[in-house]
Amino acid sequence: MKKNIVWLASYPKSGNTWCRIFLSNYLNKTDEPSNINKLEIGGIFSSRQIIEENTAYDISELTANECDELRNFAFSKWAENHEENAFLKTHDAYLLLPNGENMFPIESTKAAICFVRNPLDVAVSFANHMATTPEKAAEKMCDSEFCLAASIKKYNQQVRQRLLSWSGHINSWTIQKEFPVLVVRYEDMLENPNNSFKSILDFLNIPFDSEKFIKAIVNSSFEKIKNTEKQIGFKEKPAKCNSFFNVGKSGYYKNILSQESINKIINEHSAVMKKYNYLSPSGDLMI
Amino acid sequence: MNTINTYTAFGLIFSSEIEIPEFLPAIGEAQVSITLGNVPANISGNLTEGFRFQISKNEFIIRFKPWASFYVCNGDKIIIEPEQDSDERDVRVFLISSVIAILLHQRGLLPLHASGIKVNNKAVLFSANSGIGKSTISLALNRKYGYPLIADDITVISEKEGRPIVHSSFPSAKLWQESVDLLGISNEGLQYIRKDVFKYRYDNRPDFFNGILDPLIVFVLENTDDEIVEINEVKGIEKFNVLRAHIFRLRMVNELYASEHFKLISNLLNCAKCYKILRPKNGNSLDELCSVVQSAILK
């Protein structure tokens, strides 16, 4: 069995897609910028298509928990057909199945990158993503039962994903001991993308090519991909959301998020916010 | 001694120890028996293993934990071993899809992932992956133009004297709430297909045709990011490849029945036109889709 899966794990709106666009540009074989709608960068752990193709089951006949039971088998098999560094994006928290078995195929796992972003900015960006208010987004980020793609009314291209709360999500990935994890802060990616993306390549032992690296940084810059989305759209954008790549700045919440929601997020997530320097040890906001 | 029920579906007569209200009652000598009993631990011989299933050319075992295990052999026998406290809908939903599909493969038939309607005594099929709207378009055309439903999800093709035949399946369709709303159907009294899967079982009786038909057209539906419905006739080798990709549970059987499939698809395509329809994945394009299909039918 290959040990080649690299998890690109994050709570939504934390830099995961940005990194996938960088990696697609860095690893593709041509000098052309990657098409954001055809990223050559592995798959998504909630992809119904990958699960059905690798198990032969029709999962519209299954419950969400039964679908979860298929995912370990499906993605192990999927990874067998990929080379070194089979990247899988996921918003799922790192959780076991209710019966204690692994939902994640750890025997096929090489490592994980866990993206972390100031939860106050996540709330604003996540609200845009879900076409809701920042206050409601903040509530979801404090809800340990929160799931994506949980609608029971319609067919969904993705299976249900259990996220836990914002800090529950990050803890689930960073505390587990099954495989190595590199934590990358979104704010560091913004401030110095070269350092952040270089650290990812080093962590995964991907050879460094300076010419390719510079091109990939340019082709995955926020402004460039935001413009591309305007021109050709982005297929990963939810139907109700106006644009996937919205503002992308750090501290943007200050103009938008209510003090009540700020307090709620700080109260709920202060330990993890302190750990990743969004709050000082004395509890003051750092951004 | 269990009560024996007799039903017809997919052009076959089934005797069954469990009730299958989705199927039509029938009389006559059964070609397939469905019994309750012990499912063997393993199948013998040259087998392929998948996730909780084993398959060979003439045998198949699948275990839907924690509901039931199924054994299918020689195209004429299905044994069901339900788990304690399993819900009958949970057992039945697997029986009348994956399990019977493998039985149809074992009989050398071609089960397509397709719904269908009867148009001027011929069959018009809608083939697509799950979730694209096969059931919805079939029922929408049924309501709009009065074409009776002949199949939902699985449509069986066989051949007689070198000519393809389309067999009706059974009168019920599986619909998400979204489709129920689009079709203007009341969900009052509708049952979910399973206890915890919130998709409805909708029975279209009496507007169902039971029998055999010559094929007229196969529409293959796919989603598109564009905003309009697009239709193109598929010809040549692509026609074969497009239909082969929509064999029901192809990934379970892989190449086991490749020669049977080749012959039946080739026969079908000699007698039926094939169109690919791209439909917008967002928004409601059902009326536009109905018009495009009706125009192609009347062409």
Interface residues (C-beta under 8 A of the other chain):
Chain A: N37 R48 E52 E53 T55 A56 Y57 D58 I59 S60 E61 L62 T63 E69 L70 F73 A74 I152 K153 K154 Y155 N156 Q157 G233 K235 A239
Chain B: G50 F51 F53 K65 V93 F94 S97 S98 S130 G131 K174 W176 Q177 E178 I193 R194 D196 V197 F198 K199 D225 R249 R251 M252 N282
